[in-house]
Amino acid sequence: MISYQLPTVAPRPALAPKTLYSVASGDLRLTANLKTWSMQQEVERRFAAAAAAFGWTVTRAHQEDPATGHGFIDSQRKGMDVLGAIPAEAPLVVIEAVWQYSHHVLAGLRDHRGPILLAANFAGDFPGLVGMANLHASLTKAGIAHSTIWSEDFTDEWFTEKLNEWLTTGQIVHDTSHVRDLPSLPDSPERELGVALAAELAAKKAILAVFDEGCMGMYNAIIDDELLNPAGIYKERLSQSALVAEMNKVSDAEAAAVRAWLDEAGMTFHVDNDGDWTECLTDEQLTSQFKMYIAALRIADDFGADAVGIQYQQGLKDMVPASDLAEGLLNDPHRPPVTSRDGARVLYEGKALPHFNEVDEGVAVDALVTNRVWTAMGLDPSTTLHDLRWGDQWGDDFVWVLEISGSVPAAHLGGYAHAHSYRQSGYYFPLGGGTLAGVCKPGEIVWSRVFIADGVLHVDLGRGTSVELPDTEVQRRLNSTNKEWPIMNAVLHGVSRDQMMARHKANHLNVGYAPDAATADAALIAKAAMFEAMGYRVHLAGTVVPELG
Ligand SMILES: C[C@H](O)[C@@H](O)[C@@H](O)C(=O)CO
């Protein structure tokens, strides 16, 4: 009788009493992990001290790797090995003081049987809250039960009470009373518009051009075609190598024409061609970025795309300077003109070509809907995502720092004369390239997030105000985060800091401006009606349109 060498699976270790295990997911980039490791250790020390106060011991499931010099889980394989070697029933905490890749720990968390807690520092510089927000969204998509907690220093009363709740019950119930399902919409021109736009989308379809799907482990940001297609949205999967090939066909003269247009429009490029290019922005980096802008439009035109997303991190970052400048230009209808290769047509003339940063497909759908609603309402459709990056009290308000990692449409800054381009940081962007940055103008906004939960598509919609703060305060906020990136200081109506942290299903949120509060309210209704007619579960978050309750 034949017998085979059967593989054996090592038994998991036994769980000691009053012991919880901790892991830390990190970046793929060694430079980023080395820059943030000491803060990570400090945050872990503070968390362990808080748990010890309740008589619990935190056992770190993986140690600093002498080969790398840091203690992050920096690959999916490592995550599987680490999480496969701890007691399956252990209370497990994922502690984050950094931006991290959720797929590094997703597999291990999917198999874990014990209670899972995601814990993050609420800090501007090393944004654990951003990393945790993505893991929260990715676990929600995967249907993996977990709790979340955050704190500036892990000693505040709110944090301590919530930690105790988790240690004693295995879960934390947060206040998300600011969220409710969209009530039935009364007839209105806005409802009619939303329904009609959804019908048009279903009939004529729309194409999202994705240059290499999936970015930095953001599992939540990949939406299965079977969820997207029913409303009429289809993906065109393209390759970043094709983008580079097209960039290589763009002439220096064409790139120079883009630069000349931006110079004429008053944009400021903080260039130092004599400095060290690994730290300074150069004209050569900018030329490459303008070629990417032109190439992206030409390929999008080839495929009849309605929106485009460039993964950039991680494949393209070792090939060409950052994609951010091209992204910010594409998101604004007022931008340097680009012709077809034969010069016969101006591509997407007078229109924005919505770009979804980091190929976040939740943002793609949202930007497409915003573009169509705002355009139909005669509003400037310039839109963008931002990281829900950080925030702080200002007077009676909690004012968020919304800060995408690179670029916004110049319209959000009040025009190109207010736009600045700084070199992207070396530890994240080795080949450099400029941002499209500045301080977002004050004004009324509609914010939103498309996400997957329970296997279906949802959207949270809210209203907010981008507020003007004194220069000193704005600079403090930039110095506390990334001063090379654009910043929006925003109050989200009727949502507290902790309610937003508890509910928001992503590191990103979408924003669109409106000229006044009434128009913003109307745009929100039209957007809600369109999403509802597209079959999405629509939720209102915070104080929105009075008549909608
Ligand atoms: C440069 C970094 O990787 C950023 O891209 C990252 O922190 C994010 O923006 C996450 O949303």
The ligand as an SDF file (V2000), in Angstrom:
LIG
                    3D

 11 10  0  0  0  0  0  0  0  0999 V2000
    3.5740   57.9940    0.4990 C   0  0  0  0  0  0  0  0  0  0  0  0
    2.7270   57.1300    1.3540 C   0  0  0  0  0  0  0  0  0  0  0  0
    2.8930   55.7980    0.9950 O   0  0  0  0  0  0  0  0  0  0  0  0
    1.2960   57.5260    1.1890 C   0  0  0  0  0  0  0  0  0  0  0  0
    0.9180   57.1720   -0.0720 O   0  0  0  0  0  0  0  0  0  0  0  0
    0.4130   56.8920    2.1790 C   0  0  0  0  0  0  0  0  0  0  0  0
    0.7130   57.3490    3.4240 O   0  0  0  0  0  0  0  0  0  0  0  0
   -1.0050   57.2070    1.8800 C   0  0  0  0  0  0  0  0  0  0  0  0
   -1.2980   58.1550    1.2680 O   0  0  0  0  0  0  0  0  0  0  0  0
   -2.0380   56.3500    2.3950 C   0  0  0  0  0  0  0  0  0  0  0  0
   -3.3130   56.8020    2.0570 O   0  0  0  0  0  0  0  0  0  0  0  0
  1  2  1  0
  2  3  1  0
  2  4  1  0
  4  5  1  0
  4  6  1  0
  6  7  1  0
  6  8  1  0
  8  9  2  0
  8 10  1  0
 10 11  1  0
M  END
$$$$
